[in-house]
Amino acid sequence: MERTIKRLMSLDMSKKSLRAVALSNLAVGESYFFRDRETWEAIPKAVPNFKNLEILSIGCSEGEEVYTASFVLKGWFKKILGIDVDNRKIEKALLGTYNKWKLRGMSVHEIDRYFRTSGEDFKVKDIYKDGLSFKVLSAFHIPMENKYDVIFARRVMIYMNDEGVSDLVNKIHDLLKDDGLLILGKGEIYWQILEKFEPFPVGKAVFWRKRRRSVSNGTEIDIVKVSLSEDEPFERVEMVKRLLNAGLYEEALSWSRFLKNDNLRNVLAWKYEILSLAYMGLHEEALKVLREAKKRFPGDIEIRRLERVLAW
């Protein structure tokens, strides 16, 4: 990363152009169809006996996750509700019209099966809209009257602090049926989840179910604490570094925040959190974390370099 920054700064370009080159086309905050293919391949195996499923998608963005669930579980579900706090995204979800880039994870056969073309756009076929609904709604204000068989909460909690994660985990726990399935994003892990849920591996995916017994010294929690203990700082940081290098910015953000909260003196965790946010296009949030990092580590040279890059 440092070499890339030096190389960019040596070019004869304006500061605005430099920053655009450094961060453009790197945002991965938006969703797309069949994201994390292994998860979608495992879902039918995880719920083989379920019928008339009631499904909730938290932070559904423009509806890609909801429609993908409809594709995969057609004939198995009664209803799927997608919620998001952004009314513009919900409006797009209701239209069900997408450009080709949103379909980049799909084969030609899948596109022909699930979409009809309209000029350069692709519209979800009406048969896959049956039973679907979208609402502008915060996850914290979901009514408690309904219980769900499956709840998607992928890459929602990575933007929350510990208190927010705890509140949402408790909310999801109350909304999920006793034999229901919680689906998080690939690479997401939170200690709050481990207190309320137990892992349920299926194929290459890991889902979560309500714990059937309480854990005071649970095995999973112990494993996480050992694997992230301060006895192995190099391995911990290298893991986040590998995620960044692989372009898995959301996963890197999740783990860097986990490490930072585990040890606020871990300066590398702060740096990787800033980088992850910057790569995802979350510039203002990256600046906010950077300002906090400057207060904690006023003499750190690399943080000053990051500040110069984000100032472009």
C-alpha positions as CSV (number, residue, x, y, z in Angstrom):
1,M,0.0,0.0,0.0
2,E,2.8,2.4,0.9
3,R,4.5,1.8,-2.4
4,T,1.3,2.5,-4.3
5,I,0.8,5.8,-2.4
6,K,4.4,6.9,-3.2
7,R,3.9,6.0,-6.8
8,L,0.7,7.9,-7.1
9,M,2.1,11.0,-5.4
10,S,5.0,11.0,-7.9
11,L,2.6,11.4,-10.8
12,D,1.8,14.8,-12.3
13,M,-1.9,14.8,-11.3
14,S,-4.1,17.0,-9.3
15,K,-4.9,16.1,-5.7
16,K,-8.5,15.4,-6.6
17,S,-7.5,13.1,-9.4
18,L,-4.9,11.4,-7.2
19,R,-7.5,10.6,-4.6
20,A,-10.0,9.4,-7.3
21,V,-7.4,7.1,-8.7
22,A,-6.5,5.7,-5.3
23,L,-10.0,4.9,-4.2
24,S,-12.1,4.6,-7.3
25,N,-13.6,1.3,-8.3
26,L,-12.6,-0.1,-5.0
27,A,-15.9,0.3,-3.1
28,V,-17.6,-3.0,-2.3
29,G,-20.4,-1.7,-0.1
30,E,-23.0,-2.4,-2.8
31,S,-24.6,-5.8,-3.1
32,Y,-25.0,-8.0,-6.2
33,F,-26.8,-11.2,-7.0
34,F,-25.5,-14.5,-5.6
35,R,-22.9,-12.8,-3.5
36,D,-20.9,-15.4,-1.5
37,R,-22.0,-18.2,-3.8
38,E,-21.0,-20.9,-1.2
39,T,-23.7,-19.5,1.1
40,W,-26.4,-19.8,-1.5
41,E,-25.4,-23.3,-2.4
42,A,-25.6,-24.4,1.2
43,I,-29.0,-22.8,2.1
44,P,-31.2,-25.5,0.6
45,K,-29.2,-28.1,2.5
46,A,-29.6,-26.2,5.7
47,V,-33.4,-26.0,5.5
48,P,-34.4,-29.2,3.7
49,N,-37.5,-29.8,5.8
50,F,-38.8,-26.2,6.0
51,K,-42.0,-25.3,4.2
52,N,-43.7,-21.9,3.9
53,L,-40.6,-20.2,5.1
54,E,-40.9,-16.6,6.4
55,I,-37.6,-14.8,5.6
56,L,-36.3,-11.4,6.7
57,S,-33.4,-9.6,5.0
58,I,-31.9,-6.8,7.2
59,G,-30.1,-4.1,5.2
60,C,-31.4,-5.5,1.9
61,S,-29.9,-2.6,-0.1
62,E,-31.5,-2.6,-3.6
63,G,-33.0,-6.0,-3.2
64,E,-30.4,-8.2,-4.7
65,E,-30.3,-10.5,-1.6
66,V,-34.1,-10.8,-1.4
67,Y,-34.4,-11.7,-5.1
68,T,-31.6,-14.2,-4.9
69,A,-33.4,-15.9,-2.0
70,S,-36.5,-16.0,-4.1
71,F,-34.5,-17.6,-7.0
72,V,-32.9,-20.2,-4.7
73,L,-35.9,-21.0,-2.5
74,K,-38.8,-20.7,-5.0
75,G,-41.6,-22.9,-3.8
76,W,-40.3,-23.1,-0.2
77,F,-41.1,-19.7,1.2
78,K,-44.3,-18.0,2.1
79,K,-42.9,-14.5,2.2
80,I,-39.7,-12.6,2.2
81,L,-39.4,-9.1,3.7
82,G,-36.5,-6.9,2.8
83,I,-35.8,-3.8,4.9
84,D,-33.3,-0.9,4.6
85,V,-33.1,2.6,6.1
86,D,-32.4,4.1,2.7
87,N,-35.7,4.9,0.9
88,R,-33.8,5.3,-2.4
89,K,-32.6,1.7,-2.2
90,I,-36.0,0.4,-1.4
91,E,-37.5,2.3,-4.4
92,K,-35.0,0.5,-6.6
93,A,-35.7,-2.8,-4.9
94,L,-39.4,-2.5,-5.7
95,L,-38.6,-1.9,-9.3
96,G,-36.5,-5.0,-9.6
97,T,-34.5,-3.5,-12.5
98,Y,-30.7,-3.8,-12.6
99,N,-27.7,-3.2,-14.8
100,K,-25.4,-6.0,-16.0
101,W,-22.8,-5.2,-13.3
102,K,-25.2,-6.3,-10.6
103,L,-25.4,-9.7,-12.3
104,R,-21.7,-10.3,-12.5
105,G,-21.9,-13.3,-10.2
106,M,-24.4,-15.2,-12.4
107,S,-24.1,-17.5,-15.4
108,V,-25.8,-16.8,-18.7
109,H,-28.2,-19.6,-18.0
110,E,-29.1,-18.1,-14.6
111,I,-29.7,-14.7,-16.1
112,D,-32.0,-16.1,-18.8
113,R,-33.9,-18.0,-16.2
114,Y,-34.5,-15.3,-13.7
115,F,-34.5,-12.0,-15.8
116,R,-36.0,-10.5,-18.8
117,T,-34.1,-7.9,-20.8
118,S,-35.3,-4.3,-21.2
119,G,-32.8,-2.4,-23.4
120,E,-29.5,-2.6,-21.5
121,D,-31.3,-3.4,-18.2
122,F,-32.4,-6.7,-16.7
123,K,-35.8,-7.0,-14.9
124,V,-36.6,-9.7,-12.4
125,K,-39.4,-12.0,-13.8
126,D,-42.7,-11.4,-12.1
127,I,-42.9,-15.1,-11.0
128,Y,-39.9,-14.4,-8.7
129,K,-41.6,-11.3,-7.1
130,D,-44.5,-13.3,-5.6
131,G,-44.4,-13.2,-1.8
132,L,-41.8,-10.4,-1.7
133,S,-42.1,-7.1,0.0
134,F,-39.8,-4.2,0.8
135,K,-40.0,-1.5,3.5
136,V,-38.0,1.5,4.7
137,L,-37.3,0.4,8.2
138,S,-34.5,0.3,10.8
139,A,-33.5,-3.1,12.1
140,F,-34.1,-1.8,15.6
141,H,-37.8,-1.0,14.8
142,I,-38.9,-4.3,13.3
143,P,-42.3,-5.3,14.8
144,M,-42.2,-8.3,17.1
145,E,-45.5,-9.8,16.0
146,N,-43.8,-12.0,13.4
147,K,-41.2,-14.6,13.9
148,Y,-38.9,-15.7,11.0
149,D,-37.4,-19.0,9.9
150,V,-34.4,-17.4,8.2
151,I,-32.9,-14.0,8.9
152,F,-30.2,-12.5,6.7
153,A,-28.0,-9.9,8.5
154,R,-25.0,-9.9,6.2
155,R,-22.5,-7.1,6.6
156,V,-24.8,-5.0,8.7
157,M,-23.1,-5.1,12.1
158,I,-19.6,-4.3,10.7
159,Y,-20.6,-0.6,10.8
160,M,-21.8,-0.8,14.5
161,N,-20.1,-0.3,17.8
162,D,-20.3,-3.0,20.5
163,E,-23.5,-1.6,22.0
164,G,-25.2,-1.5,18.6
165,V,-24.1,-5.1,17.8
166,S,-25.4,-6.3,21.2
167,D,-28.8,-4.6,20.6
168,L,-29.2,-6.0,17.1
169,V,-28.1,-9.6,18.2
170,N,-30.7,-9.5,20.9
171,K,-33.3,-8.2,18.5
172,I,-32.5,-10.9,16.0
173,H,-32.6,-13.6,18.7
174,D,-36.2,-12.5,19.6
175,L,-37.3,-12.4,16.0
176,L,-35.9,-15.8,15.0
177,K,-37.9,-18.9,15.5
178,D,-36.4,-21.5,17.9
179,D,-35.3,-23.7,14.9
180,G,-34.6,-20.8,12.7
181,L,-31.4,-19.9,10.8
182,L,-29.3,-16.7,11.0
183,I,-27.1,-15.9,8.1
184,L,-24.2,-13.5,8.5
185,G,-21.7,-12.3,5.9
186,K,-18.6,-14.4,5.1
187,G,-15.9,-13.8,7.6
188,E,-18.2,-12.0,10.1
189,I,-17.8,-13.0,13.8
190,Y,-18.8,-11.2,17.0
191,W,-18.6,-12.2,20.6
192,Q,-22.2,-11.2,21.0
193,I,-23.2,-13.8,18.4
194,L,-21.3,-16.5,20.2
195,E,-23.2,-15.8,23.4
196,K,-26.6,-16.2,21.8
197,F,-26.0,-18.5,18.9
198,E,-24.0,-21.6,18.0
199,P,-22.4,-22.3,14.6
200,F,-24.1,-24.6,12.1
201,P,-21.6,-25.5,9.3
202,V,-23.1,-26.7,6.0
203,G,-20.7,-27.4,3.2
204,K,-18.4,-24.4,2.8
205,A,-20.8,-22.1,4.7
206,V,-21.4,-21.5,8.4
207,F,-24.8,-20.5,9.6
208,W,-26.0,-19.8,13.1
209,R,-28.8,-21.2,15.3
210,K,-30.0,-20.3,18.7
211,R,-28.0,-21.9,21.5
212,R,-29.8,-24.8,23.1
213,R,-27.7,-24.4,26.3
214,S,-26.1,-21.4,28.0
215,V,-22.3,-20.8,27.8
216,S,-20.3,-19.3,30.5
217,N,-17.0,-20.7,29.3
218,G,-18.2,-21.8,25.8
219,T,-15.8,-23.7,23.6
220,E,-16.4,-21.3,20.6
221,I,-15.7,-18.2,22.7
222,D,-12.5,-19.8,24.1
223,I,-11.3,-20.6,20.6
224,V,-11.9,-17.1,19.5
225,K,-10.1,-15.6,22.5
226,V,-7.1,-17.9,22.0
227,S,-6.9,-17.4,18.3
228,L,-7.0,-13.6,18.8
229,S,-4.9,-13.4,22.0
230,E,-2.0,-11.0,22.3
231,D,0.4,-13.9,22.2
232,E,0.1,-13.9,18.5
233,P,0.0,-10.3,17.3
234,F,1.8,-11.0,14.0
235,E,-0.6,-13.7,12.9
236,R,-3.6,-11.6,13.8
237,V,-2.4,-8.6,11.8
238,E,-1.3,-10.7,8.9
239,M,-4.8,-12.2,8.6
240,V,-6.3,-8.7,8.2
241,K,-3.5,-7.8,5.8
242,R,-4.3,-10.9,3.6
243,L,-8.0,-10.0,3.5
244,L,-7.1,-6.5,2.3
245,N,-4.7,-7.8,-0.3
246,A,-7.4,-10.2,-1.5
247,G,-9.9,-7.3,-1.9
248,L,-12.1,-8.6,0.9
249,Y,-12.5,-5.1,2.4
250,E,-15.7,-5.7,4.4
251,E,-14.2,-8.8,6.0
252,A,-11.0,-6.9,6.7
253,L,-13.0,-4.1,8.3
254,S,-14.9,-6.6,10.5
255,W,-11.8,-8.2,11.8
256,S,-9.8,-5.0,12.2
257,R,-12.6,-3.6,14.4
258,F,-12.7,-6.9,16.3
259,L,-8.9,-6.6,17.0
260,K,-9.1,-3.0,17.8
261,N,-11.9,-3.5,20.3
262,D,-9.9,-6.4,21.8
263,N,-6.9,-4.1,22.3
264,L,-7.3,-0.3,21.7
265,R,-3.5,0.0,21.8
266,N,-3.1,-2.1,18.7
267,V,-2.1,0.7,16.2
268,L,-2.1,-1.6,13.2
269,A,-5.8,-2.5,13.8
270,W,-6.6,1.2,13.7
271,K,-4.7,1.6,10.4
272,Y,-6.3,-1.4,8.8
273,E,-9.7,-0.1,9.8
274,I,-9.0,3.2,8.2
275,L,-7.7,1.5,5.0
276,S,-10.7,-0.8,4.8
277,L,-13.1,2.1,5.1
278,A,-11.2,4.1,2.5
279,Y,-11.2,1.2,0.0
280,M,-15.0,0.8,0.5
281,G,-15.5,4.4,-0.4
282,L,-16.6,5.4,3.2
283,H,-14.4,8.5,3.2
284,E,-16.0,10.5,6.0
285,E,-16.1,7.5,8.3
286,A,-12.4,6.8,7.5
287,L,-11.5,10.4,8.4
288,K,-13.4,10.1,11.7
289,V,-11.5,6.9,12.7
290,L,-8.3,8.6,11.6
291,R,-8.9,11.6,13.8
292,E,-9.4,9.3,16.8
293,A,-6.2,7.4,15.9
294,K,-4.2,10.6,15.7
295,K,-5.2,11.4,19.3
296,R,-4.1,8.0,20.5
297,F,-0.9,7.8,18.4
298,P,0.2,11.4,17.8
299,G,3.7,10.5,16.6
300,D,2.9,7.6,14.2
301,I,4.3,8.4,10.7
302,E,2.0,6.0,8.8
303,I,-1.1,7.6,10.3
304,R,0.1,11.0,9.0
305,R,0.6,9.4,5.6
306,L,-2.9,8.1,5.6
307,E,-4.1,11.5,6.6
308,R,-2.4,13.0,3.5
309,V,-4.0,10.5,1.2
310,L,-7.5,10.9,2.6
311,A,-7.1,14.7,2.3
312,W,-6.9,14.5,-1.5
